[in-house]
Amino acid sequence: IVDTEATERHGDQNPLYIELNTRLVKLLNPSSDILDRLSATAVLSALVDIDSLEDKQRFRITQQTKSLLAGSDMTISNEAVGIYQKLIQKRWTPVLSSVDTEVNRCLEWLGSERNEVRRMTALRVIEVLCSSSSSLVSLYSYVSKIFASLSNPLRDQRSEVRVAAARTLGACLGQVPMSDRNARNPWLNFLFEEQKRNYQMNSVEGFHGALLISQELLQHGGMYMQSHFAQACDMALKLKDHRDPAVHRAAIALLPVLARYSPQEFTRAGSGGSESMLGRACNYLITLSRASDRDRATAFLALGSIAQYCSTEFRSFLEPTTRAIRDALIQRAKMRIPPAEADETVAAVLQTIATLATAMGPALTRYMRDILDLMFTAGLSQALCDSLLVLEREVGQLQPAIQGRLLDMVSIILVGVPFRPTQQSLDDLEQRMGAMSMHYAAGANGHRANAGAATNGNGAGAGGGRDTYTVPAGDSTSLVVRAASSIPVTVDTLVL
């Protein structure tokens, strides 16, 4: 509506713009409540998407967005940062001309501001500017100030602040010219010294900050970490069993980053024939995926990433990894969790299977015979469809089995019986006899549920005419039937 009005009536005299701006002024009043200010962010976000705005209107929207950035509510601040990012991407002149002012304001908040929301906002705004400014504006002159201002947030008492500071550090490293050794080394040396100082603090905050800095240096520091690779490996191995969840998970997350940075060093055996970093990491992650419900998803995702970067050497760990995946799916099936319920572990397992398929290709075929049916016990979901799509593409031998099981699941959800291709002569016979073909029952192994419910004259049970089948214990081929039988028919189901 706004875009149409703007096309027909240009300028500030557009009555719709006047009305929206009047409402925005009221919603952004300092005395307005949080819901009003959230409403203002929705209106601002919609206005930013309009390409026909004039300079005065863009300037007004930019100023209103900046006022929201200086707020004290994290929800509103997050929305405001999202709007500010859209303004940067659209290259609005009022935004690009005020980048210096905004960076200085953020640095001031990081240095002296006690308002935690403003500190988090400053980190996110700098991250947005560094990530978006490569082709717009250069923050090269601010790199040293930004690095110095991140020292305290990287060892902050709150883990979310440390993580946000690490993301900002990674984005800022993108401003450093890695091809120029004389320009990059002073800053990278500074960050590496920060990492060592944090580690030597011997505290949760210090350990977590050190792991985060190492991860960003490995991902964005070019070849600088090559000479420090062994130290980063030792730190990850020492802290992987730390009692603090943030430190523990950061150490696990560092393992696939190390594998990606230098696969040769990661897979090379240690001195004296000791186990390689690959062996130590994979054995630990496989054990963790079996022992800890809390870290199972993280462990599986890390294993999949390592397989992607070290595919040849990972073959010896493929069997124990797939066995752990199978056991995790079996455990979930035994818990009788409704298939429609979201499950972080199952989503991670399905993603890991897709990653393994991409990394290992047809070598995965022999290990998928038991896993394929178990994948369907989690129910029909986008994660399952995405995983099956990758499996079908990378492991072509599984295509018939995948298509058959998927057709069965969809058919059971929609009509209550496994899929059967159309057979005209049989269908005509069934229609004349008024009966359902036993082909359906054979597809479900012919086991009808006997729940003691009375049947009507047509043989339909209490389920409204829908046949119900029981799955014999130990019959893995009918796991699809079991999973699909409890999935409600919804619009999302039909779309999938």
N, C-alpha and C positions, 0 to 999 in steps of 0.2 A: 504493500500500500504506500509506504513512504517513498520507495523508489519511483513508483508511478507518479506520485505527486511532485517529486523533484523534477521529473522529466517535463511535466506540464507547466510547472510554475517555478522558475528559478529564483534564487536569492533568498535573503532573510525574511522576505514578506510572505513566504510560503506558510499558510495557516497551520498546516500539520506540523511543520518544524517548530513553529512558535508554541504550539500546544505541547509538544514533546519536551521542548526545552524548559517550559514553565513547570511541567511536572518533575523534570530532572532536578531543577533548582530546589523544589520542595523536598524531594526524596533525599537530596544530598545535604540538607540542612543539618548542622552539627547536633541539633536536638532530636533528629529523627532516629528511629530505632534500627536494629540490625536488619530486620526484614525489609524495611524501606530502602536501605542502602543496597541490599542484595537485589532488590527490584531495579534500582538504578543501574547496577552493573549489567543486568539483562538488557535494558534499553540501550545502554551505551554499546554493548557488543553488537546489537542489531544495527545500530546506526553506522558503526565502523564498516560493516559489510556493504554499505551503499557507495557506489563509485561516483555518484553525481553530486557529492557534497562540495561546497565551495570552501575557499580558504578560511573564511571567518568561522564557518561551522566546524571545520576540522580543528582550528585553534581552540575553540570552545570545548570540544570533546577531549582534546589532549589535556587541557587544564583540569577538566573534571576527573579524568582518569588519574592524573597526578595527585589530586586531592584524596582519592581513594587509596592510593599507595601509602599515604602517610597515616592511615588509620591504625586502630589498635585491635582489630578483630582479624584473626588469621583466615577465616573463610572468605571475608570480603577482600582481604589482601590477595589471596590466591586468584580470585576472579579478576581483580584489577591487573595483576601481573599478566594474566592471559590476554586481557584487552591491550595492554601495553605492547605485548609481543606482536599482536596483529597490526598495531600502528607502525611498528618497526618494519614488518614485512611488507606493508603497503607503501612504505617510503614517504610517509606524510612529511612535508616540509617542517611543520611546527615541532615534530618529534625529532627529526634529524638535526635540526638547528639547536636543540637543547640537550644533546647527549652529554656534553661536558658538564653542564649544570647537574644533570641527573646522576652522573658518575660521582661527582664531588659530594652530592647529598648522600649517596649510598656509603661512600667511604667515611663520611662523618658519622653516620648511624653505626657503622661497624666499629668505629674507634671509641665513641663516647656514649652512645645511646644505650640506656638500660632497658628500654622497651624491647622485649624479646620478639614481638611481632615485627617491629621495624627492622631488627637485625636479620630476621629470616627474609623479610621483603627485600632488603638490600642485597642479600646473597642471590636471590632469585633474579632480581633486576640485572645485576652484573652478569649473571649467567646468560640471560636473554640477550643482553647487548653484545657479549663476547661471541655468542653462537651465531648471531644474526648480522654482525657488523663486517664480516670479511669483505663483502662487496659494496658496503654502504659507507661506513665510517671506520676509522682505525682507532683502536684503543691501545696501540703499541706504546704510546707515551705514558700510559697509566699502569703498565704491567708491573713495574716494581712496587708501586703503591698498593696495587691489588694483592700481590703476593704477601707483602708485609701485613696487610690488614686481615689476611686469612689465618695468620698464625694462631690467634686466640680462638676463633671459631672451630678450628680443627682439633682443639683439645677442650672444647666446651663440655660442660657437665651433661648436656642433653645430646643423646645420640643423633636425633633428627637434625640438630644444628650441625654436627660434625659431618653428616652425610651430605647436607646441602652445601657446606663449605667445600667438600671434595668435588662435587659436581661443578661448582663455580671454578675451582682450580683447574679442572680438566678443560672447561670452556676457555679459560684464560690462556692455557698453554697453546691453544689454537692461534693465539695472536703472536706467538714466538716463532720467528723464522728458523725452523729446524735445520735448514741447509747451511746456515751461517753459524759455524762453530763458535766464532768469537762473540756473536750476539747471544747465542743460546746458553753456552756453558755457565756463565756467571749466575743466571737465574736457576738453572737446573742444579748447580752445586748448592745454591741457597736452599732449594727445596729438599735436596737430599740430606743436608745438614739438619733441616727441620724434622725430617723423618727420623733421623738418629736421635735427636733431642727428645722427641716424643717417646720413642721406644725406651730410652734410658730413664724416663720418668717412672717406669715400673708401676703404672696405674692403668685402670680400665680406659680412661680417656686417652692416655698416651699411647697405649697399645692400639686402640681403635684408630686413632689419628695416623699412626705410623703405617698401618695396613692400608688405609685409604690413600695416603700420599704415594705409597709404593704402587698401588694399582693405577693411579692417574699417570705417574711417571712411565710405567710400562706401556700404557695405552697411548700416551700423547708425547712422550719424550724422545721419540726416534730411537737411535741406537745408543743413547746415553746409558741405559741400564744394563747394557751387555756386560760391562765390567763389574756390575753389582748384582748380577743375576743370582749367583749362589747365595748371597746374603738374603735376598728376597725369598728364596726357596726355604732357607733355614728359618726365617721369621714366620712364614706361613705354617711350617710343620710344628714349630714350638707353640704357636698360639691356637692351633686348630682345636685343641681340647680345653680351651679356656672356659672358665665357669660362666663368664658374662656372655649372654646371647649375642650381643652386638659384635664383640670381638671374635667369638666363635664363628659366626656366619661370615664376617669379613674375611677371615682366614680361609674359609672354604671357597668363597667367591674369588679369592686371589689365585687359587690353583689353576682353573682354566685360563686365566689371564696369562699366567706364566707359560702354560702349554702353547698358547697362541703366539707369545712373544718370541720364543726360541724352541721350536719342537725338537731340534737336534740336541740341545743341552738338556731339555726336559726328559728325553728318552735315553740319554747316555748313562751308562752304569757309572757308579762312583768309584773312587780310588779303592784298590784292593778287591775289586769285584763286588762291591756292595751294591745293594738294590738301587735302581734308578729312581729318579723323582717320580716318573710315571708309575712305577710299581708301588711305591709308597703311597702315592696319592690315590690310586685306584683301589688298592686293598683297603685303605682307610674308608673311602667313600662307599664301597660295597658293604663293608661292615656297618657303617653308619646307617645306610638305607634299611638294614634289617633290624637294627637295635633301637633306633630313635624315631618315634612317630612324629616328633616335633620337627626334626631335620630331614625327614625322608624326602620331601619334595626338593629341598635344596641339594641334597646329595645326588639325586637322579639327574637334575639339570646340569650339575657340574660334570657328572660322568658323560653325559651326552656331548657337552662342549669339548671335553678332552678328547673323546673319540673323533670328533670333527677335525681337530687340529693334529692328531697323531694317529690317523686311521690305520696305517700299516702295523705299527707297534701295538695298537690296541687290540688286535685280533686275539691275543692270548687272554684278554679280560672280557671278551664278548660273551662267552658262556656263563661265567658267574654273574655278569651284569644282567643278562636276560633271565637268569634264574631268579635273581632278586626282584626283577620286574614282575615275573610270573607270581612269585610268592606274595608280593604286595597286592596284586589284583585278586588273588585267591582270598587273602585276608579280608579285603573289602567286601567280597561276595559273601563270605561267611558272616559278616556283621549285619547283613541284610539291610544295608543303607538304601533308601529309595533311590532308584536310578536318576530321578529328576533333581536330586539335591546336588548342589555344587560341592566339589571336593578338590582341595588344593593338591593333594597327593596324586589323585587320578589325572588331573590336568597336567601335572608335571610328568607323570609316567607316559601319557600319550604324546606329549611333546618330545620326551626323550626317545621314544620309539621312532618318531619321525626323524629326529636328528641322527640316530643310529642308522636308519635306512639310507639317509643321504651320505653318511660317512662310509658305510660298509658295503652298500649295494647288495647284489645277489648273495653275498656271503652270509647275510642275515636270514636267508630263507629257512634253513634247517632249524633255526631257533624260534621261528614264529609259529610253528605248527600248534603248540600248546597255548601260545599267547593270544593268537588271533581271536579265538572264541571268547577268551576272558576279557578282551578289550570291549566287547559289547555288553558285558554285565554292568558297566557304568551308565548305560543308557545312551540314547541318541542325543548328541550334543554337537556344537560347533567344533569343540576340541577333537572329538572322535572323527568327524568328517574331515577335518584338516589333516589329522594323522593318517587316515586311510588314503587320502589323496596322495600324500607323499609316498606311502608304502606302494601304492599301485604304480606310481611313476618310477620309483627307484628299484623296486623288486617286482619285476613283471610277472614272475611265476605265481605270485599271490593274487593276481587280478581275478581269476574265476572264483576263488574262495571268498575274496572280499565282496564281490558283486553278489554272490549267492547269499551270504549272511546278511548283507545290508538289505537286500530285497525281502528276505524273511522278516527282518526286524520291522521294516516299514509296513509290510503286509499285516503282521500281527498287531501292530499299533492301530491300524485303520480298520481291519475287518476281523481280527481275532484269530487268524489262522496263518500258517506260513505261506509263502508265495508259491503259486502254481501257474505255469504258463498256460495260456488259453489253448484248450483242446476242443474244437467245435463239436465233434461227434459226441464226446463225453458230456459236454455241457448241455447239448440237446437232450440226451438221455436223462440227465439229472433233472432237467426242467419238466420232462414228461412224468418222471417218477416223484417229483416233489421232494427230492432228497439231496443231501450234500455229499459230494464225492469223498470216499475214504482216503483219497490221495492227500487231502489236507491232514487227516489224522496220521497218516504214515509219515508226513513231514515232521510231525511232532512226536514221532515214535509210537503213536497210537495209544498213548496213555491218557485217558480222560479222568478228570478229577471226580472223585466220589465223595462229595461233602455231605451227603445225606439229604440234599435238597430235593424236594418233590419236583417232578417234571410234568409238563403239560402234555396234551395229546400229541403234539408234534415232536416231543422228545426234548424240548428246550428246558433248561434248568432255570433256577431263580435268577440267573444273570441276564434276564431279558433276551433269551435266545442266543446268547453268545457262548460258544463252547469253551470250556476251561480245561487245560491240560496240566497234568503233573509231570515233573521231570524226575526220572529215577536218579537215585543217589549215584554219583560217580559218572554220570553220563555227560561228558563235556560237550558233546555235539549239540546238546539242547540248551546250552547256556543262553543262547540268543533268545529262545522262546521265553525262558524265565525272566530275563531282563526286560524284554519288550512288553510282557503281559501287564506290567504295572505302570506303564507310561501313559498318561492321559493324552487324548488327542487335542492338541492346541494349534493355534495358528503357526507358532514357531516350529512345531513338529512337522506340519505340512510343508513349510518352507524348506526345512532341512531335507 
